[in-house]
Amino acid sequence: MPVFMILGVLAGCAAPRGAILQSEILKESKKDDASYEVVSVTRESLARVAAWPMTGPGIGLSWPGKGQSQTARALRPGDTVNLTIWDSQANSLLGTPEQRAVPMRGLAVSPDGTIFVPYIEEVKVAGLSPEAARADIQARLTPIAPSAQVQLEVVQGSQNTIELVSGVQKPGRYPVAANGVTILSILAEAGGIPDSMRNPVVRMQRGGKAYAVLAKDLYRDPGRDILMRGGDRVAVESDPRSFVVLGATGAERTVHFEQTRHTLLEALSLSSGLSESRADLRAILVLRKYPPSALRADGGGPAKAQVVFTFDLSTGDGLFAASSFEIHPDDVILATESAIPSSASVLGIFGAALGTVQRVEGL
C-alpha cells in the first residue's frame, strides 16, 4: 500500500523549472487568430529577415567627414576685429604725417558677416580665416594707400567657441584655436570622458544637424577626428540601447550594447551564455515587435507586428545563422528549457523514492 501511495504522489508531480518550454511559447502561433508569427532563421532565410526594418530606439550613428571640417578658425558673426594699418607715405589719406599707425578697433562682425572699414566700407569676413581677411582688407586699401600694411587681431564672440555640454570632466565653452582644434583634442582639454560611462556616445550639433559616433570608434579611426567649428555643441552620454535575456541562460537581465551592433551569439555571450543543464539548444527564441509601417504581405517585411524568431543551435546551419543575425534594441532573447533534464529529474526522484520504500518493506 505505501508503494502505490508514493507512486500516486509522483504521478502528479513535475520537476521544478526556471524557464519555459518551446512548445508552450509556440502553441498559440498555430491558431488562426494568433497575434504573432513564428519565423525559423537558417542561413537560407537569414538574408530575407535581415532586410526587414530596424526596430527599437536607435542612436542615429552618423559623423561628418574631414571634408566638412575647417582647416583653421574662421571669423563668425559676433566676433570683434581690431585693425592696425601701417602707412609710411608722407601724404597718406589714412593718418597725419606724424601718425604712421592708424588703429581701428572694435569692428564688430555683423549678423550678415561684414565689418565696416573706413575708405573701403563693407567687407565680408565671415567664413574667412584671420589671415585671409587681413589679406583681403589690405588688397582693398591698395588703390588709396599702395604702401599700407594691415595688422589684424580677432576677439572671438560666443559663436566662435565650442560648447561641451555634458559627459566630460569639465563642461563649458572652449575657444577655437587659430590653427583649428579636433574633436579628440577638445575632449582631452575638457578632462576626457569618465571611465565610468558605459559605451559612451559622442553627439554633436552643427548647423542645425545632429551627428553621433561611438567614442570607441572615434578613438579607433583617425578619419573621424574632425576639426571643430565655432558654434559646435558636443554632449557625451551612455549608449541607451539594450536588450533582455531570459530563460535558461547564465543570467536573466537587461544587457546594454557594447558596440555598434551585436549578433545573437554575441548577445548570449554578454549574458554569460546558456545553462548547460537546462537550455534547449534546438529552441533559442528572439521576440521582436515591429511598427505597423513595417508589415508586408509580400515577404519584404513581417506579416504581423509581433515576431518570434527561432534558432536551432544544435546544428551548424543554426549556429552560422545565429552568428550573423543582428539583435535590435529592445529585443527579448529567450532560451527555452529542455524537457529532457526535467524528465531525468522525475526519474531520479522516482528511483530514490522506490529505493526508500524497498528498504522500509525489507525491515
NUTIFI-285146 format. One record per residue (C-alpha): residue number from 1; x, y, z. Coordinates in pm, 1 decimal, m for minus. Last residue first. Layout:
BEGIN
+-----+----------+----------+----------+
|   n |        x |        y |        z |
+-----+----------+----------+----------+
| NUM |        X |        Y |        Z |
...
+-----+----------+----------+----------+
//
This chain:
BEGIN
+-----+----------+----------+----------+
|   n |        x |        y |        z |
+-----+----------+----------+----------+
| 363 |   1260.4 |   m429.3 |    761.8 |
| 362 |   1257.6 |   m518.3 |    395.1 |
| 361 |    946.2 |   m308.0 |    335.8 |
| 360 |   1130.1 |      8.4 |    451.9 |
| 359 |   1433.6 |    m62.3 |    231.4 |
| 358 |   1211.3 |   m120.4 |    m68.4 |
| 357 |   1022.7 |    201.6 |      0.4 |
| 356 |   1346.8 |    400.3 |     16.6 |
| 355 |   1469.2 |    253.5 |   m310.5 |
| 354 |   1141.5 |    343.2 |   m475.5 |
| 353 |   1168.8 |    702.7 |   m352.8 |
| 352 |   1521.1 |    741.8 |   m489.4 |
| 351 |   1423.9 |    594.5 |   m824.0 |
| 350 |   1113.4 |    814.2 |   m853.2 |
| 349 |   1309.7 |   1129.2 |   m771.7 |
| 348 |   1570.1 |   1039.0 |  m1032.7 |
| 347 |   1303.9 |    958.3 |  m1287.2 |
| 346 |   1143.2 |   1299.4 |  m1226.4 |
| 345 |   1480.4 |   1474.5 |  m1260.8 |
| 344 |   1553.6 |   1291.1 |  m1585.5 |
| 343 |   1220.4 |   1402.0 |  m1723.5 |
| 342 |   1300.1 |   1764.0 |  m1635.4 |
| 341 |   1651.3 |   1734.7 |  m1786.2 |
| 340 |   1496.5 |   1604.0 |  m2108.5 |
| 339 |   1228.0 |   1873.9 |  m2149.2 |
| 338 |   1489.4 |   2131.6 |  m2244.9 |
| 337 |   1424.2 |   2482.5 |  m2128.2 |
| 336 |   1377.2 |   2773.6 |  m2363.3 |
| 335 |   1643.5 |   3040.3 |  m2401.7 |
| 334 |   1453.2 |   3363.5 |  m2458.5 |
| 333 |   1614.4 |   3668.2 |  m2614.2 |
| 332 |   1393.4 |   3977.0 |  m2588.7 |
| 331 |   1467.1 |   4256.7 |  m2837.8 |
| 330 |   1453.8 |   4614.5 |  m2703.7 |
| 329 |   1741.8 |   4731.6 |  m2926.5 |
| 328 |   1788.0 |   4502.8 |  m3227.6 |
| 327 |   1996.7 |   4184.1 |  m3236.6 |
| 326 |   2160.5 |   4110.1 |  m3570.0 |
| 325 |   2158.1 |   3752.3 |  m3702.4 |
| 324 |   2506.2 |   3673.5 |  m3834.5 |
| 323 |   2641.9 |   3430.0 |  m3572.1 |
| 322 |   2289.7 |   3297.1 |  m3514.7 |
| 321 |   2263.9 |   3187.2 |  m3880.3 |
| 320 |   2604.3 |   3017.1 |  m3861.6 |
| 319 |   2498.6 |   2836.0 |  m3545.0 |
| 318 |   2168.6 |   2726.5 |  m3697.1 |
| 317 |   2335.1 |   2579.8 |  m4005.5 |
| 316 |   2595.7 |   2402.8 |  m3792.2 |
| 315 |   2320.9 |   2231.9 |  m3595.0 |
| 314 |   2242.6 |   2218.1 |  m3221.1 |
| 313 |   2194.7 |   2594.7 |  m3218.2 |
| 312 |   1845.2 |   2563.8 |  m3365.0 |
| 311 |   1711.6 |   2917.6 |  m3385.7 |
| 310 |   1356.2 |   3056.8 |  m3369.9 |
| 309 |   1244.5 |   3413.2 |  m3447.0 |
| 308 |    918.7 |   3511.1 |  m3274.4 |
| 307 |    750.4 |   3805.7 |  m3444.3 |
| 306 |    495.2 |   4056.4 |  m3317.7 |
| 305 |    373.8 |   4313.9 |  m3569.9 |
| 304 |    249.4 |   4052.6 |  m3812.2 |
| 303 |    336.7 |   3970.6 |  m4173.1 |
| 302 |    696.8 |   4073.7 |  m4122.0 |
| 301 |    876.4 |   4257.8 |  m4401.6 |
| 300 |    957.7 |   4215.6 |  m4767.8 |
| 299 |    772.4 |   3884.2 |  m4751.3 |
| 298 |    497.3 |   4001.6 |  m4989.6 |
| 297 |    232.1 |   4072.7 |  m4725.4 |
| 296 |    434.0 |   4342.2 |  m4555.8 |
| 295 |    429.3 |   4499.6 |  m4209.1 |
| 294 |    693.9 |   4763.4 |  m4139.7 |
| 293 |    452.1 |   5059.5 |  m4112.4 |
| 292 |    263.1 |   4878.8 |  m3834.4 |
| 291 |    573.1 |   4902.5 |  m3609.5 |
| 290 |    764.8 |   4579.5 |  m3542.7 |
| 289 |    789.4 |   4390.9 |  m3211.4 |
| 288 |   1064.6 |   4135.4 |  m3152.6 |
| 287 |   1098.5 |   3809.7 |  m2959.1 |
| 286 |   1418.0 |   3610.8 |  m3021.3 |
| 285 |   1394.9 |   3239.2 |  m2943.4 |
| 284 |   1651.4 |   2966.2 |  m2879.6 |
| 283 |   1489.3 |   2626.1 |  m2937.4 |
| 282 |   1720.9 |   2349.0 |  m3052.2 |
| 281 |   1983.7 |   2434.5 |  m2794.2 |
| 280 |   1733.5 |   2354.4 |  m2517.6 |
| 279 |   1884.6 |   2514.7 |  m2207.9 |
| 278 |   1872.7 |   2338.7 |  m1870.3 |
| 277 |   2195.4 |   2159.4 |  m1776.2 |
| 276 |   2435.3 |   2359.9 |  m1992.7 |
| 275 |   2279.8 |   2692.5 |  m1894.8 |
| 274 |   2340.3 |   2926.4 |  m2185.5 |
| 273 |   2593.0 |   3208.6 |  m2218.1 |
| 272 |   2714.7 |   3456.2 |  m1956.4 |
| 271 |   2471.5 |   3733.3 |  m2060.3 |
| 270 |   2725.0 |   3901.0 |  m2288.6 |
| 269 |   2788.9 |   3559.8 |  m2450.7 |
| 268 |   2422.1 |   3534.3 |  m2546.5 |
| 267 |   2435.3 |   3875.7 |  m2714.6 |
| 266 |   2747.6 |   3778.7 |  m2908.2 |
| 265 |   2573.7 |   3464.3 |  m3036.0 |
| 264 |   2266.6 |   3666.6 |  m3136.2 |
| 263 |   2476.3 |   3922.3 |  m3323.8 |
| 262 |   2562.2 |   4258.8 |  m3174.3 |
| 261 |   2584.6 |   4602.1 |  m3337.9 |
| 260 |   2757.0 |   4935.7 |  m3280.5 |
| 259 |   2939.4 |   4817.5 |  m2968.5 |
| 258 |   2879.4 |   4744.3 |  m2600.6 |
| 257 |   2501.0 |   4730.3 |  m2608.0 |
| 256 |   2335.7 |   4703.8 |  m2268.7 |
| 255 |   2204.0 |   4377.6 |  m2126.3 |
| 254 |   1885.0 |   4362.8 |  m1920.5 |
| 253 |   1886.7 |   4053.5 |  m1703.3 |
| 252 |   1843.7 |   3681.4 |  m1664.9 |
| 251 |   2193.0 |   3541.2 |  m1614.7 |
| 250 |   2371.3 |   3227.9 |  m1736.5 |
| 249 |   2076.4 |   3146.9 |  m1955.8 |
| 248 |   1782.0 |   2909.6 |  m1928.7 |
| 247 |   1512.8 |   3174.0 |  m1953.6 |
| 246 |   1555.1 |   3545.2 |  m2015.1 |
| 245 |   1785.9 |   3792.5 |  m2189.6 |
| 244 |   1665.5 |   4149.7 |  m2240.9 |
| 243 |   1805.6 |   4400.6 |  m2491.0 |
| 242 |   1968.4 |   4741.0 |  m2453.5 |
| 241 |   2032.9 |   5071.9 |  m2627.7 |
| 240 |   2090.8 |   5386.8 |  m2419.6 |
| 239 |   2463.5 |   5420.4 |  m2504.6 |
| 238 |   2599.4 |   5636.0 |  m2223.4 |
| 237 |   2615.9 |   6007.4 |  m2298.3 |
| 236 |   2859.5 |   6265.4 |  m2437.1 |
| 235 |   2744.6 |   6612.2 |  m2545.0 |
| 234 |   2902.9 |   6843.2 |  m2802.6 |
| 233 |   2782.7 |   7178.9 |  m2937.7 |
| 232 |   2951.3 |   7329.0 |  m3245.7 |
| 231 |   2918.2 |   7708.6 |  m3272.7 |
| 230 |   3271.8 |   7765.2 |  m3394.1 |
| 229 |   3381.1 |   7468.0 |  m3597.4 |
| 228 |   3569.5 |   7156.3 |  m3490.9 |
| 227 |   3831.4 |   6970.3 |  m3690.6 |
| 226 |   3746.2 |   6604.3 |  m3740.3 |
| 225 |   3890.0 |   6303.0 |  m3557.7 |
| 224 |   3670.0 |   6058.7 |  m3752.5 |
| 223 |   3941.8 |   5974.9 |  m4006.8 |
| 222 |   4174.7 |   5877.1 |  m3722.2 |
| 221 |   3951.7 |   5571.1 |  m3654.6 |
| 220 |   3999.1 |   5394.3 |  m3318.3 |
| 219 |   3938.1 |   5686.4 |  m3083.1 |
| 218 |   3618.1 |   5790.4 |  m3262.0 |
| 217 |   3506.8 |   5428.6 |  m3293.2 |
| 216 |   3549.4 |   5382.0 |  m2915.2 |
| 215 |   3356.9 |   5705.9 |  m2856.8 |
| 214 |   3058.2 |   5574.7 |  m3050.8 |
| 213 |   2952.4 |   5835.7 |  m3305.9 |
| 212 |   2662.2 |   6080.7 |  m3329.3 |
| 211 |   2561.5 |   6371.7 |  m3552.2 |
| 210 |   2275.6 |   6622.4 |  m3537.6 |
| 209 |   2215.5 |   6892.8 |  m3798.2 |
| 208 |   2108.9 |   7255.5 |  m3743.8 |
| 207 |   2448.8 |   7394.1 |  m3835.5 |
| 206 |   2636.1 |   7157.4 |  m3609.1 |
| 205 |   2506.1 |   6959.1 |  m3314.5 |
| 204 |   2740.8 |   6686.0 |  m3190.8 |
| 203 |   2684.0 |   6363.0 |  m3000.8 |
| 202 |   2960.1 |   6140.2 |  m2863.4 |
| 201 |   2823.1 |   5803.2 |  m2746.8 |
| 200 |   2984.1 |   5638.0 |  m2445.6 |
| 199 |   2985.5 |   5257.4 |  m2403.9 |
| 198 |   2908.7 |   5281.3 |  m2030.0 |
| 197 |   3046.3 |   5592.9 |  m1855.4 |
| 196 |   3256.9 |   5501.7 |  m1551.4 |
| 195 |   3582.0 |   5579.5 |  m1730.0 |
| 194 |   3482.1 |   5946.5 |  m1739.6 |
| 193 |   3522.6 |   6109.8 |  m2084.0 |
| 192 |   3816.8 |   6349.5 |  m2112.9 |
| 191 |   3926.7 |   6640.9 |  m1898.3 |
| 190 |   3779.3 |   6919.3 |  m2112.2 |
| 189 |   4110.3 |   6967.1 |  m2294.1 |
| 188 |   4101.2 |   6596.1 |  m2382.2 |
| 187 |   3755.0 |   6635.4 |  m2535.0 |
| 186 |   3878.9 |   6941.5 |  m2727.7 |
| 185 |   4175.7 |   6746.1 |  m2861.6 |
| 184 |   3961.4 |   6448.1 |  m2961.8 |
| 183 |   3719.8 |   6672.9 |  m3151.9 |
| 182 |   3999.6 |   6848.8 |  m3337.9 |
| 181 |   4117.4 |   7207.5 |  m3292.2 |
| 180 |   4192.9 |   7473.2 |  m3553.0 |
| 179 |   4500.6 |   7680.0 |  m3633.2 |
| 178 |   4368.2 |   7989.2 |  m3457.3 |
| 177 |   4228.1 |   7782.8 |  m3171.7 |
| 176 |   3851.1 |   7762.5 |  m3137.1 |
| 175 |   3758.1 |   7886.0 |  m2792.0 |
| 174 |   3615.5 |   7648.1 |  m2529.6 |
| 173 |   3277.8 |   7679.5 |  m2361.8 |
| 172 |   3190.9 |   7459.4 |  m2065.0 |
| 171 |   3198.2 |   7101.8 |  m1936.1 |
| 170 |   3498.7 |   6993.5 |  m1728.6 |
| 169 |   3506.9 |   6615.3 |  m1665.8 |
| 168 |   3313.1 |   6530.4 |  m1980.8 |
| 167 |   2964.0 |   6382.8 |  m2034.4 |
| 166 |   2785.1 |   6714.8 |  m2069.3 |
| 165 |   2751.7 |   7038.9 |  m2266.7 |
| 164 |   3088.0 |   7091.5 |  m2430.4 |
| 163 |   3033.6 |   7420.0 |  m2614.5 |
| 162 |   3276.8 |   7513.3 |  m2889.5 |
| 161 |   3353.1 |   7883.1 |  m2934.5 |
| 160 |   3340.6 |   8115.0 |  m3231.0 |
| 159 |   2970.1 |   8186.3 |  m3192.0 |
| 158 |   3025.1 |   8336.1 |  m2845.7 |
| 157 |   3249.9 |   8605.2 |  m2987.1 |
| 156 |   3620.7 |   8577.8 |  m3051.6 |
| 155 |   3846.9 |   8878.5 |  m3035.4 |
| 154 |   4032.6 |   8884.3 |  m3365.7 |
| 153 |   4352.3 |   9077.8 |  m3444.4 |
| 152 |   4450.8 |   9214.3 |  m3784.8 |
| 151 |   4764.5 |   9400.3 |  m3898.8 |
| 150 |   4742.9 |   9570.4 |  m4235.9 |
| 149 |   5034.4 |   9716.5 |  m4431.7 |
| 148 |   4986.0 |  10027.2 |  m4643.9 |
| 147 |   5231.4 |  10102.2 |  m4925.3 |
| 146 |   4975.1 |  10145.7 |  m5201.8 |
| 145 |   4738.0 |  10356.2 |  m4988.0 |
| 144 |   4430.0 |  10456.1 |  m5187.7 |
| 143 |   4433.5 |  10182.5 |  m5454.7 |
| 142 |   4598.5 |   9933.2 |  m5214.0 |
| 141 |   4329.9 |   9951.4 |  m4943.3 |
| 140 |   4116.8 |   9671.5 |  m5098.1 |
| 139 |   4421.0 |   9442.1 |  m5116.0 |
| 138 |   4498.3 |   9508.6 |  m4749.3 |
| 137 |   4141.1 |   9420.8 |  m4648.8 |
| 136 |   4155.7 |   9095.8 |  m4846.5 |
| 135 |   4494.1 |   8997.1 |  m4697.8 |
| 134 |   4370.5 |   9057.4 |  m4342.9 |
| 133 |   4053.2 |   8852.3 |  m4402.3 |
| 132 |   4257.4 |   8562.8 |  m4542.7 |
| 131 |   4493.2 |   8576.6 |  m4243.6 |
| 130 |   4205.6 |   8580.2 |  m3991.4 |
| 129 |   4047.3 |   8281.0 |  m4167.1 |
| 128 |   3743.0 |   8361.8 |  m4376.2 |
| 127 |   3390.0 |   8232.9 |  m4308.9 |
| 126 |   3264.8 |   8573.7 |  m4205.0 |
| 125 |   3488.3 |   8849.6 |  m4347.9 |
| 124 |   3270.1 |   9037.1 |  m4598.2 |
| 123 |   3399.7 |   9394.9 |  m4615.2 |
| 122 |   3165.1 |   9692.9 |  m4602.5 |
| 121 |   3319.6 |  10041.1 |  m4646.8 |
| 120 |   3654.6 |  10073.0 |  m4829.3 |
| 119 |   3751.2 |  10421.1 |  m4710.8 |
| 118 |   3670.9 |  10340.5 |  m4345.5 |
| 117 |   3629.5 |   9968.4 |  m4266.7 |
| 116 |   3280.3 |   9841.1 |  m4180.5 |
| 115 |   3267.2 |   9471.7 |  m4091.9 |
| 114 |   3061.4 |   9202.2 |  m4263.5 |
| 113 |   2917.7 |   8859.6 |  m4178.1 |
| 112 |   2545.6 |   8930.1 |  m4227.6 |
| 111 |   2493.6 |   8921.2 |  m3849.4 |
| 110 |   2760.8 |   9190.9 |  m3815.4 |
| 109 |   3128.3 |   9128.4 |  m3737.9 |
| 108 |   3208.3 |   9400.6 |  m3487.7 |
| 107 |   3493.0 |   9643.4 |  m3561.5 |
| 106 |   3614.3 |   9728.7 |  m3210.5 |
| 105 |   3944.6 |   9887.4 |  m3302.9 |
| 104 |   4074.1 |  10079.0 |  m3598.9 |
| 103 |   4429.0 |  10188.0 |  m3515.0 |
| 102 |   4623.4 |  10401.8 |  m3764.5 |
| 101 |   4998.7 |  10353.3 |  m3747.3 |
| 100 |   5237.8 |  10604.9 |  m3908.6 |
|  99 |   5097.8 |  10915.6 |  m3745.2 |
|  98 |   5323.0 |  11221.6 |  m3766.6 |
|  97 |   5221.1 |  11293.4 |  m4125.4 |
|  96 |   4852.3 |  11255.2 |  m4022.5 |
|  95 |   4651.1 |  10942.5 |  m4098.1 |
|  94 |   4472.0 |  10727.3 |  m4356.6 |
|  93 |   4493.8 |  10956.7 |  m4656.9 |
|  92 |   4872.0 |  10925.3 |  m4655.7 |
|  91 |   5068.5 |  11232.7 |  m4758.6 |
|  90 |   5400.2 |  11131.9 |  m4600.5 |
|  89 |   5359.2 |  10770.8 |  m4704.3 |
|  88 |   5482.0 |  10519.3 |  m4439.0 |
|  87 |   5143.9 |  10350.1 |  m4382.5 |
|  86 |   5070.0 |  10098.0 |  m4106.7 |
|  85 |   4706.7 |   9998.2 |  m4060.0 |
|  84 |   4611.2 |   9844.0 |  m3724.6 |
|  83 |   4284.2 |   9655.1 |  m3724.7 |
|  82 |   4086.2 |   9508.5 |  m3434.5 |
|  81 |   3809.3 |   9266.3 |  m3536.0 |
|  80 |   3529.8 |   9162.4 |  m3298.7 |
|  79 |   3347.8 |   8830.2 |  m3337.4 |
|  78 |   2968.1 |   8821.8 |  m3313.7 |
|  77 |   2916.8 |   8693.7 |  m3666.7 |
|  76 |   3191.1 |   8443.4 |  m3747.6 |
|  75 |   3558.0 |   8455.4 |  m3842.3 |
|  74 |   3710.4 |   8120.4 |  m3929.2 |
|  73 |   3946.8 |   7907.6 |  m3720.5 |
|  72 |   4159.2 |   7674.0 |  m3926.8 |
|  71 |   4131.4 |   7372.0 |  m4158.6 |
|  70 |   3754.4 |   7377.1 |  m4123.3 |
|  69 |   3568.0 |   7049.3 |  m4132.5 |
|  68 |   3322.9 |   6908.4 |  m4387.0 |
|  67 |   3596.4 |   6736.6 |  m4588.5 |
|  66 |   3703.2 |   6559.9 |  m4268.7 |
|  65 |   3388.3 |   6354.3 |  m4287.9 |
|  64 |   3080.2 |   6425.7 |  m4083.4 |
|  63 |   2951.8 |   6152.7 |  m3847.2 |
|  62 |   2642.7 |   5936.9 |  m3845.6 |
|  61 |   2505.2 |   5699.3 |  m3582.7 |
|  60 |   2144.3 |   5788.0 |  m3509.5 |
|  59 |   2126.7 |   5636.9 |  m3159.8 |
|  58 |   1847.7 |   5390.3 |  m3230.7 |
|  57 |   1540.0 |   5309.5 |  m3026.6 |
|  56 |   1379.3 |   4977.1 |  m3115.8 |
|  55 |   1329.3 |   4826.4 |  m3457.9 |
|  54 |   1530.3 |   4806.3 |  m3779.9 |
|  53 |   1336.6 |   4728.0 |  m4095.5 |
|  52 |   1343.6 |   4383.9 |  m4262.2 |
|  51 |   1641.2 |   4312.0 |  m4488.3 |
|  50 |   1797.5 |   4081.1 |  m4228.4 |
|  49 |   1480.3 |   3869.7 |  m4244.3 |
|  48 |   1536.7 |   3785.8 |  m4611.2 |
|  47 |   1913.0 |   3739.2 |  m4586.7 |
|  46 |   1875.0 |   3496.6 |  m4295.5 |
|  45 |   1624.0 |   3264.2 |  m4464.2 |
|  44 |   1880.3 |   3032.1 |  m4626.4 |
|  43 |   2130.8 |   3050.8 |  m4341.2 |
|  42 |   1850.7 |   2950.0 |  m4109.4 |
|  41 |   1600.9 |   3150.5 |  m3905.3 |
|  40 |   1262.9 |   2989.8 |  m3835.3 |
|  39 |    998.4 |   3261.7 |  m3831.9 |
|  38 |    698.9 |   3236.8 |  m3598.1 |
|  37 |    412.3 |   3481.4 |  m3634.2 |
|  36 |    228.6 |   3676.6 |  m3367.7 |
|  35 |   m125.5 |   3761.1 |  m3259.6 |
|  34 |   m263.3 |   3417.4 |  m3348.3 |
|  33 |   m621.8 |   3430.8 |  m3477.8 |
|  32 |   m596.8 |   3116.7 |  m3690.8 |
|  31 |   m421.7 |   2926.5 |  m3409.7 |
|  30 |    m86.2 |   2763.3 |  m3473.0 |
|  29 |    101.7 |   3056.8 |  m3324.2 |
|  28 |    m53.6 |   2986.2 |  m2983.6 |
|  27 |    144.9 |   2662.7 |  m2949.4 |
|  26 |    476.2 |   2841.3 |  m2996.1 |
|  25 |    560.1 |   2955.9 |  m2645.4 |
|  24 |    446.8 |   2648.1 |  m2451.8 |
|  23 |    600.1 |   2418.0 |  m2712.1 |
|  22 |    937.5 |   2587.5 |  m2667.4 |
|  21 |    942.1 |   2507.9 |  m2297.1 |
|  20 |    956.5 |   2781.9 |  m2034.8 |
|  19 |   1233.1 |   2854.2 |  m1788.7 |
|  18 |   1306.2 |   2800.7 |  m1417.3 |
|  17 |   1161.8 |   2450.9 |  m1397.1 |
|  16 |   1067.3 |   2237.3 |  m1096.4 |
|  15 |   1026.3 |   1866.6 |  m1167.7 |
|  14 |    665.5 |   1767.5 |  m1214.6 |
|  13 |    448.4 |   1591.4 |   m963.3 |
|  12 |    106.6 |   1427.6 |  m1000.6 |
|  11 |    243.8 |   1086.3 |  m1090.2 |
|  10 |    490.6 |   1115.1 |   m803.7 |
|   9 |    207.3 |   1131.0 |   m549.1 |
|   8 |     38.7 |    828.2 |   m696.6 |
|   7 |    365.1 |    636.5 |   m698.7 |
|   6 |    411.7 |    717.0 |   m330.2 |
|   5 |     64.3 |    591.7 |   m242.4 |
|   4 |    114.3 |    281.6 |   m450.6 |
|   3 |    433.3 |    192.1 |   m259.6 |
|   2 |    272.7 |    258.8 |     80.8 |
|   1 |      0.0 |      0.0 |      0.0 |
+-----+----------+----------+----------+
//
